[in-house]
């Protein structure tokens, strides 16, 4: 009897296998082109086994997406990081046989992705920026103000930032990448962003807080961002985000980037109850209990790209 039951269970499992496979991958996130996630300042692909985009790659892959996580310098100019990303995009296209990629960039990952779309638009189907530094950061302006070029304070700030970047690079396995913290700072200021936008204007709103072109040079542009700073008292980064958010005064921000500065192309929404780290589901998923999960937003964006034929 036990033997018969075992055989019956085995046969039943075989019969249900196709249905289980269908349930495992619904195709909800199965975009036409691969998705490439691009980290921001002091970012990484994985650090000691932890994703920068916490739990996001696995969630996208589970429903059919091809997902790659870029590894660019933790600190550097938009252009330098963009060149690194371009090389990786070309490698991804060679590996997958795809003609284009969908780039999704957080923070400085936004102008990094925009650079690739600017110099090689034929390789990019879409650019989505999340908390993107598309028109500069007030925090970067303040740092540059207290550490002017050529001063001792600048030297000290560069040394501290450079040391942190090297630690991140070491533990994320990217020690071969150059680190240029002052170049990163200059790129993220309002002045630096305006200069970058003059060269790469695609998708950038011409009004102070509007939308930009949805489609430019064959590339679709999207953006979304949070507008809260302190969101979960259990998150060790929520208080620092709240303190940094004070720099913006009454202007809505995610703690590091003003909501209007994060606008690019089609603005999906700019008032999620999320701060700058919540936007990547950090710290370790300790985000607001009263807002949609950040992982869900990435899944929804993949589905949006899929429905647009991208």
C-alpha positions in Angstrom: 0.0 0.0 0.0 2.8 2.4 0.9 4.6 1.6 -2.3 1.4 2.3 -4.3 0.8 5.6 -2.5 4.4 6.6 -3.3 4.0 5.8 -7.0 0.7 7.7 -7.1 2.3 10.8 -5.5 5.2 10.6 -7.9 2.8 10.4 -10.9 0.7 13.2 -9.5 3.8 15.4 -9.1 4.7 14.8 -12.7 1.2 15.7 -13.9 1.3 19.0 -11.8 4.8 20.0 -12.9 3.8 22.0 -16.0 1.2 23.9 -13.8 3.8 24.5 -11.1 6.2 25.9 -13.7 3.5 28.2 -15.0 2.8 29.5 -11.6 6.5 30.0 -10.9 6.8 32.4 -13.8 3.7 34.2 -14.9 5.5 36.3 -17.5 4.3 39.5 -15.7 7.9 41.0 -15.8 9.0 39.3 -19.0 10.2 42.3 -21.0 11.2 42.1 -24.6 14.7 43.4 -23.8 16.9 42.6 -20.8 16.7 44.9 -17.7 19.9 46.4 -16.3 19.9 47.8 -12.8 22.3 50.7 -12.2 23.4 51.7 -8.7 24.0 55.2 -7.4 26.8 56.9 -5.4 28.6 54.6 -3.0 26.6 51.8 -4.5 27.5 48.3 -5.5 26.0 45.2 -7.3 26.3 43.0 -4.2 28.1 43.7 -0.9 28.8 40.6 1.2 26.0 38.8 -0.6 23.5 41.7 -0.1 21.9 43.3 -3.2 22.0 47.1 -3.5 18.6 46.7 -5.0 17.5 44.5 -2.1 15.4 41.5 -3.3 14.6 43.3 -6.6 16.6 41.2 -9.1 15.1 37.9 -7.8 11.6 39.3 -7.9 12.0 40.4 -11.5 13.5 37.2 -12.6 10.8 35.1 -10.9 8.2 36.3 -13.4 10.3 36.1 -16.5 12.6 39.1 -16.8 16.2 38.8 -17.8 18.0 40.9 -15.2 21.6 42.1 -15.0 23.1 44.3 -12.2 25.7 46.7 -13.4 28.9 47.3 -11.5 30.3 50.8 -11.9 32.6 52.9 -9.7 31.1 53.7 -6.3 32.4 57.3 -6.9 33.1 59.0 -10.3 31.7 61.4 -12.8 28.5 60.6 -14.7 30.5 60.3 -17.9 33.1 57.9 -16.4 30.5 55.7 -14.8 28.5 55.9 -18.1 31.5 54.6 -20.1 31.8 51.7 -17.7 28.1 51.0 -18.0 28.3 51.2 -21.8 30.9 48.4 -21.9 28.7 46.2 -19.7 25.7 46.9 -21.9 27.6 45.8 -24.9 28.7 42.6 -23.1 25.1 41.9 -22.1 23.9 42.3 -25.7 26.6 39.9 -26.9 25.7 37.4 -24.2 21.9 37.5 -24.7 21.7 38.3 -28.4 19.3 41.1 -27.6 19.4 44.3 -29.6 18.7 46.7 -26.8 18.4 46.9 -23.0 16.1 48.6 -20.5 18.1 50.7 -18.1 16.8 51.4 -14.5 19.0 53.7 -12.5 18.8 54.9 -8.9 20.3 58.2 -7.7 23.5 58.8 -9.7 22.6 55.7 -11.6 20.1 57.9 -13.4 22.6 60.2 -15.2 24.8 57.2 -15.6 22.1 55.4 -17.6 21.2 58.6 -19.4 24.8 58.9 -20.6 24.6 55.5 -22.3 21.2 56.5 -23.9 22.7 59.7 -25.0 25.8 58.3 -26.7 24.4 55.0 -28.0 20.6 55.4 -28.2 20.3 52.5 -30.6 21.4 50.2 -27.7 18.7 51.4 -25.3 15.0 50.7 -25.3 14.2 52.7 -22.2 15.6 54.6 -19.3 13.8 54.6 -15.9 15.2 56.8 -13.1 14.3 56.3 -9.5 15.2 59.1 -7.0 17.4 60.2 -9.9 19.7 63.2 -9.7 18.5 64.7 -12.9 18.7 68.3 -11.9 21.2 68.2 -9.1 21.0 67.7 -5.3 20.8 70.4 -2.7 22.9 68.1 -0.4 25.7 68.0 -3.0 25.5 71.8 -3.3 25.9 72.2 0.5 28.8 69.8 0.6 30.5 71.7 -2.2 29.8 74.9 -0.4 31.5 73.9 2.8 34.4 72.2 0.9 35.3 74.6 -1.9 37.9 73.6 -4.5 41.5 73.8 -3.3 40.6 74.0 0.4 41.7 71.7 3.3 38.1 70.8 3.9 37.9 69.5 0.3 41.0 67.4 0.8 39.6 65.9 4.0 36.2 65.2 2.4 37.8 63.6 -0.6 40.0 61.4 1.5 37.1 60.2 3.7 34.8 59.6 0.7 37.7 57.8 -1.2 38.4 55.5 1.7 34.7 54.6 2.0 34.5 53.9 -1.7 37.6 51.7 -1.6 36.0 49.7 1.3 32.8 49.2 -0.7 34.8 48.2 -3.8 36.8 45.7 -1.9 33.8 43.9 -0.3 31.8 44.1 -3.5 34.6 42.6 -5.6 35.2 45.7 -7.8 38.5 46.9 -6.5 39.7 47.2 -10.1 37.4 50.2 -10.7 38.7 53.7 -10.3 37.3 55.9 -7.5 37.0 59.7 -8.0 34.9 61.2 -5.2 35.4 64.8 -6.2 34.3 64.1 -9.8 31.1 62.5 -8.3 30.4 65.5 -6.1 30.8 67.9 -9.0 28.5 65.8 -11.1 25.8 65.8 -8.5 25.7 69.5 -7.8 23.0 71.7 -9.5 25.7 73.3 -11.6 27.2 69.9 -12.6 23.8 68.5 -13.5 22.9 71.5 -15.6 26.1 71.1 -17.5 25.4 67.4 -18.0 21.9 68.1 -19.1 23.1 70.6 -21.8 24.9 67.6 -23.4 22.3 65.0 -22.7 18.8 66.7 -22.6 16.7 63.8 -23.6 13.8 63.3 -21.2 14.7 66.3 -19.0 11.7 68.6 -18.2 12.1 72.1 -19.5 9.8 73.4 -16.8 10.8 73.5 -13.1 8.7 70.6 -12.0 7.0 69.1 -15.1 7.5 66.1 -17.3 10.0 65.7 -20.1 9.7 64.1 -23.5 8.4 60.5 -23.1 10.2 59.5 -26.3 13.5 60.9 -27.5 15.9 59.4 -30.1 13.9 56.1 -30.0 14.4 55.8 -26.2 11.4 55.8 -23.8 12.0 57.8 -20.5 10.2 57.2 -17.1 10.8 58.3 -13.5 9.4 57.9 -10.0 10.6 59.0 -6.6 9.7 59.2 -2.9 8.9 62.4 -1.0 9.4 61.3 2.6 12.5 61.1 4.8 11.7 59.3 8.1 9.6 56.2 7.2 10.4 53.3 9.6 11.8 53.8 13.0 13.4 50.4 12.9 15.6 51.4 9.9 19.0 52.7 11.1 19.2 55.0 8.1 15.8 56.7 8.6 17.1 59.3 11.1 20.1 60.2 8.9 17.7 60.6 6.0 15.5 62.8 8.1 18.5 65.0 9.0 19.6 65.3 5.4 16.1 66.1 4.4 16.2 69.3 6.5 18.5 70.8 3.9 15.5 71.0 1.5 13.4 73.1 3.9 9.8 72.9 2.8 10.7 71.5 -0.6 9.6 67.8 -0.9 12.5 65.4 -1.1 13.5 61.8 -0.4 16.3 63.1 1.9 18.9 63.4 -0.8 17.1 64.5 -4.0 14.3 66.9 -4.4 11.2 65.4 -6.0 11.2 67.9 -8.9 14.9 67.2 -9.5 14.0 63.5 -9.9 11.5 64.1 -12.7 12.4 62.7 -16.1 10.2 61.8 -19.1 6.9 60.2 -18.0 6.6 60.8 -14.2 4.9 57.8 -12.8 4.6 59.3 -9.4 6.7 61.6 -7.2 5.2 61.3 -3.7 5.7 57.7 -2.6 6.2 57.5 1.2 9.8 56.5 0.7 13.2 58.0 1.3 16.3 57.6 -0.9 17.3 54.2 0.5 13.7 52.9 0.7 13.6 53.4 -3.1 15.9 50.4 -3.4 14.2 48.5 -0.6 16.9 49.2 2.0 17.7 48.9 4.8 17.0 45.1 4.3 13.3 45.8 3.5 12.7 48.0 6.5 10.5 50.5 4.6 7.2 52.2 5.4 4.4 49.8 6.5 1.8 52.2 5.0 3.1 52.3 1.4 3.4 49.9 -1.5 6.5 47.7 -1.4 9.4 49.1 -3.4 9.8 45.6 -5.0 6.3 45.9 -6.3 7.1 49.2 -8.0 10.0 47.5 -9.9 7.7 44.7 -10.9 5.1 47.1 -12.1 7.6 49.0 -14.1 8.8 45.9 -15.7 5.2 45.1 -16.6 4.8 48.6 -18.0 7.8 48.1 -20.2 6.5 44.7 -21.3 3.1 46.2 -22.3 4.9 49.0 -24.2 6.7 46.3 -26.3 10.0 47.0 -24.6 
